[in-house]
Amino acid sequence: MQRGEVRNPILVLVLPMVTCGLYAFYWIYTVVEEINGALGREAVSYTHLTLPTIYSV
């Protein structure tokens, strides 16, 4: 089974604050790509994960 990239959890919490939330969108995109790549199909949609975030502001 493939594993995704191991990320530092402290940086994942701090970088969105420093980049005004832009890193959070990049992080979600990369995680979705890793999940879909491991499954070999598009099981998770980036749009479905980010739209609730955008509209909650």
Buried (B, 14 or more C-beta within 10 A) or exposed (E): EEEEEEEEEEEEEEBBEEEEEEBBBEBBEBBBEBEBEEEEEEEBEBEEBBEEEEEEE
